[in-house]
Amino acid sequence: MKPPAHHGINEQEASEIVSITIPKGVVSISAGAFANCYGLTSITIPESVTFIHRYAFNNCHNLTIHCKAGSYAEKFVQDKGISYV
């Protein structure tokens, strides 16, 4: 049995999310924030994000992260081996 994907939406709804843009001003992405969003293929992370939990994107196997060169997000994806542009 899989745990719920997110508070407030069910696993079916989470699996239908394809693309997300994190708003400017957000500073962190918590554990499980996008876990089990199986259909998520693209997420844009602003430079304001200075922390991403290592389990924020569990089970997002086809994910490409869009981020600025030199940002915390770029370092995170490089360390985790996540595709980025």
C-alpha positions as CSV (number, residue, x, y, z in Angstrom):
1,M,0.0,0.0,0.0
2,K,1.3,3.4,-1.0
3,P,1.1,6.4,1.4
4,P,-0.9,9.4,0.4
5,A,1.0,11.6,-2.1
6,H,0.1,14.9,-0.5
7,H,-2.1,16.5,2.1
8,G,-5.2,17.9,0.4
9,I,-5.0,15.9,-2.9
10,N,-5.2,12.2,-3.5
11,E,-2.7,10.0,-5.4
12,Q,-4.8,10.1,-8.6
13,E,-4.7,13.9,-8.6
14,A,-1.0,13.9,-7.8
15,S,-0.3,11.6,-10.7
16,E,-1.9,14.0,-13.1
17,I,0.4,16.9,-12.3
18,V,2.7,17.4,-15.3
19,S,4.4,20.8,-14.8
20,I,4.9,23.2,-11.8
21,T,6.5,26.6,-11.4
22,I,7.5,27.4,-7.8
23,P,6.7,31.0,-7.1
24,K,9.5,33.5,-6.5
25,G,9.9,34.1,-2.8
26,V,9.6,30.5,-1.8
27,V,12.7,29.5,0.1
28,S,12.4,25.8,0.7
29,I,10.9,22.6,-0.6
30,S,10.0,20.1,2.1
31,A,10.3,16.3,2.2
32,G,7.7,14.6,0.1
33,A,6.5,17.9,-1.4
34,F,6.2,16.3,-4.9
35,A,6.7,12.6,-4.0
36,N,4.6,10.2,-6.0
37,C,3.8,12.8,-8.7
38,Y,4.5,10.1,-11.3
39,G,3.5,12.3,-14.2
40,L,5.6,15.3,-13.2
41,T,8.1,16.0,-15.9
42,S,9.0,19.6,-15.4
43,I,9.4,21.9,-12.4
44,T,10.8,25.4,-12.4
45,I,12.6,26.5,-9.2
46,P,13.5,30.1,-8.6
47,E,16.7,31.4,-7.2
48,S,14.9,32.2,-3.9
49,V,14.9,28.5,-3.0
50,T,17.8,27.9,-0.7
51,F,16.8,24.4,0.6
52,I,15.4,21.3,-1.0
53,H,14.8,18.2,1.1
54,R,16.5,15.1,-0.3
55,Y,13.1,13.3,-0.5
56,A,11.2,16.2,-2.1
57,F,10.9,14.5,-5.5
58,N,10.7,10.8,-4.5
59,N,9.2,8.7,-7.4
60,C,9.5,11.5,-9.9
61,H,11.4,9.4,-12.4
62,N,11.0,11.5,-15.6
63,L,11.6,14.9,-14.0
64,T,13.6,17.8,-15.5
65,I,14.2,20.7,-13.2
66,H,14.6,24.2,-14.7
67,C,16.8,26.5,-12.6
68,K,19.4,29.2,-12.8
69,A,23.1,28.4,-13.2
70,G,24.8,28.8,-9.8
71,S,21.6,28.5,-7.8
72,Y,21.0,26.1,-4.9
73,A,18.6,24.2,-7.1
74,E,21.4,23.6,-9.7
75,K,23.7,22.2,-7.0
76,F,20.9,20.0,-5.6
77,V,20.1,18.4,-9.0
78,Q,23.8,17.9,-9.7
79,D,24.3,16.1,-6.4
80,K,21.1,14.0,-6.9
81,G,21.7,13.2,-10.6
82,I,18.4,14.8,-11.6
83,S,18.1,16.1,-15.1
84,Y,18.1,19.9,-15.3
85,V,18.3,22.8,-17.7
